[in-house]
Structure formats: C-alpha cells, structure tokens
Amino acid sequence: MQIFKKFDEDRSGLLEMDELSTMFKQNGLELGKKNTKDFFELIDADHSGSLSLSEFKQFLFDEDSKKSFREIMRNVRHDIKADKLPSGELDISSEFTNLKHKYLPYSFEEMLQFLHNLTKRN
C-alpha cells in the first residue's frame, strides 16, 4: 500500500505511533492523542507497538475493526463539538481547534482514499 510506505519514515517496514500521528497531522487529520492511540492499538493486532503492512491490510478488511474505527471517529467529532469553554467560546488552546471546519472521514476506506489523494498532489 502506497500510503503505508509513504509514511514509514524510517523505512523499517513498520509504522510506529509517531509515524501514524505524523501521517494524520501532515494531512489535516489530527484526531487527538487519545483517539490516535486508540486507533493505533486497534490496528496493532499483535500488540508489538508497531504496525506491519499485513496488520494494516487485515484491519482494512475486518468488519469489527471498521465499526471500531467509526466509533473512534464519532469520538473525534464529539471531542471537537465539546471543545468549547463554558461561555460557549472556542477553547483556542485545544488540540482540536484547527479541525472545526476540516474534513473528517467516517470510514477507514474514506480516510485511506483521502490520504491517497493528498499524497498524489505532493
């Protein structure tokens, strides 16, 4: 998968948490630390602390994993909506401030397509 290889910065054949986080951030998909960690742990089937290409592909075709991804994205949307001070003003110190008007995929396939299209431009 082209996306996997592009963001495997150290060319180890594995994606580490920081590479996954960088992949999201560089493409305007900052999910927040907890949601990114949850997503990483969801894909990391062998709990090795890194993602292999086979784990990445397996995740793509697993229906339960897809449901879990959608739940994580619901959490991201909730975090974004909840990112307000009691006065109703936006909390500009929050990690979600820049996501207020950006695209957020609902499915893992949509996210991969979005990332693929962005990487083709670069």
QUIWO-V161799 format. One record per residue. SS is DSSP state (~ for helix, > for strand, _ for the rest). D_FIRST is the distance of its C-alpha to the first C-alpha in whole Angstrom. Layout:
# QUIWO-V161799
SS,D_FIRST + SS,D_FIRST
This chain:
# QUIWO-V161799
_,0 + ~,4 + ~,6 + ~,6 + ~,7 + ~,9 + ~,11 + _,11 + _,14 + _,16 + _,13 + _,14 + _,11 + >,12 + >,12 + >,16 + ~,18 + ~,19 + ~,15 + ~,14 + ~,18 + ~,17 + ~,14 + ~,16 + ~,19 + ~,18 + _,17 + _,20 + _,19 + _,21 + _,22 + _,25 + ~,25 + ~,26 + ~,23 + ~,20 + ~,22 + ~,22 + ~,18 + ~,17 + ~,20 + ~,19 + ~,15 + _,17 + _,18 + _,20 + _,21 + _,20 + _,20 + >,16 + >,13 + >,11 + ~,8 + ~,10 + ~,12 + ~,9 + ~,8 + ~,12 + ~,13 + ~,11 + ~,14 + _,17 + ~,19 + ~,21 + ~,18 + ~,18 + ~,22 + ~,21 + ~,19 + ~,21 + ~,24 + ~,23 + ~,22 + ~,26 + ~,27 + ~,25 + ~,27 + ~,30 + ~,30 + ~,30 + ~,33 + _,35 + _,34 + >,38 + _,41 + _,44 + _,46 + _,43 + _,42 + >,38 + _,37 + _,36 + _,36 + _,33 + _,29 + _,29 + ~,31 + ~,28 + ~,27 + _,30 + _,29 + _,25 + _,22 + _,21 + _,19 + _,20 + _,17 + ~,14 + ~,13 + ~,15 + ~,14 + ~,10 + ~,11 + ~,14 + ~,12 + ~,10 + ~,13 + ~,15 + ~,12 + ~,13 + ~,17 + _,17
